[in-house]
Amino acid sequence: MITFKNLNNFKVKKKDIKSILHLKKQNWKYTLKSQYKYFQENVKSNDIHCLMYIKEKLVGYTLLRLRKIFNIKFLIFDTYIIDKKFRLKGYGGELLRYDNKIIKKKKLPSILLCKKSMVNFYKSYGWLLSNSKVKKKKLMYYNLKKKDRVLISKKYTKLISF
Ligand SMILES: CC(C)(COP(=O)(O)OP(=O)(O)OC[C@H]1O[C@@H](n2cnc3c(N)ncnc32)[C@H](O)[C@@H]1OP(=O)(O)O)[C@@H](O)C(=O)NCCC(=O)NCCS
């Protein structure tokens, strides 16, 4: 059975951090120690951890980083990952649906950067592609008001300097 939870960083427990870092290590080849240091230095207290469990095992994770740019609050969609053993079974989609629900519930827009090959995947879950590119990566957004989209296209480099 799949269960989800979301936690602000100030509420996260050491046990949660440990399982998040172990999951991240499958894809990003940093030592646990350096990941922990990065975590402590870069994850802010109101950033949101979205966690997906199967039988109490953490199998999916997304970090939604709360930032304010040009007076607009944003959630930067980051570190989206599914445990290797559980990929290509639809769990990534399940987690993304949950992430989208949290983004909507917070009434905030969200942005992400991804490879071209991932664009259609995100599109199928309601994300939109911006015309802007950042270091060859595609910029996509969700739950963003039309009036703010222009601002994003023009100022995207500042926007993603997080
Ligand atoms: C991306 C990821 C979360 C998807 O999880 P998943 O459980 O395999 O996702 P699903 O089973 O719901 O969906 C798989 C779909 O994603 C597509 N997909 C997965 N990884 C992809 C990639 N790197 N490039 C293009 N498409 C990809 C598959 O082709 C499949 O498409 P289909 O449904 O049309 O067949 C998972 O592959 C992962 O953790 N990757 C490593 C971390 C990563 O790259 N994160 C994204 C950063 S932008």
The ligand as a Gaussian input file, in Angstrom:
#p B3LYP/6-31G(d) Opt

LIG

0 1
 C       12.188000      10.116000     -13.264000
 C       11.713000       9.057000     -12.290000
 C       11.344000       9.711000     -10.965000
 C       10.456000       8.390000     -12.904000
 O        9.994000       7.406000     -11.988000
 P        9.229000       6.103000     -12.486000
 O        8.660000       5.440000     -11.296000
 O       10.095000       5.288000     -13.349000
 O        8.063000       6.791000     -13.323000
 P        6.771000       6.116000     -13.945000
 O        6.881000       4.620000     -13.883000
 O        5.554000       6.729000     -13.339000
 O        6.792000       6.639000     -15.412000
 C        7.807000       6.241000     -16.243000
 C        7.761000       7.113000     -17.456000
 O        8.798000       8.089000     -17.319000
 C        9.657000       8.020000     -18.431000
 N       11.013000       8.296000     -17.984000
 C       11.589000       7.936000     -16.821000
 N       12.878000       8.390000     -16.801000
 C       13.063000       9.049000     -17.955000
 C       14.157000       9.728000     -18.520000
 N       15.327000       9.856000     -17.885000
 N       13.990000      10.275000     -19.735000
 C       12.810000      10.181000     -20.379000
 N       11.740000       9.542000     -19.905000
 C       11.872000       8.992000     -18.703000
 C        9.502000       6.613000     -18.922000
 O        9.814000       6.503000     -20.271000
 C        8.016000       6.325000     -18.689000
 O        7.240000       6.832000     -19.721000
 P        5.906000       6.067000     -20.197000
 O        4.998000       6.069000     -19.002000
 O        5.393000       6.902000     -21.312000
 O        6.346000       4.711000     -20.575000
 C       12.782000       7.958000     -12.061000
 O       13.176000       7.439000     -13.302000
 C       14.021000       8.454000     -11.312000
 O       14.053000       8.468000     -10.090000
 N       15.068000       8.839000     -12.072000
 C       16.317000       9.314000     -11.468000
 C       16.203000      10.740000     -10.957000
 C       15.774000      11.694000     -12.044000
 O       16.244000      11.637000     -13.169000
 N       14.834000      12.594000     -11.682000
 C       14.280000      13.557000     -12.598000
 C       15.098000      14.806000     -12.620000
 S       14.397000      15.972000     -13.781000

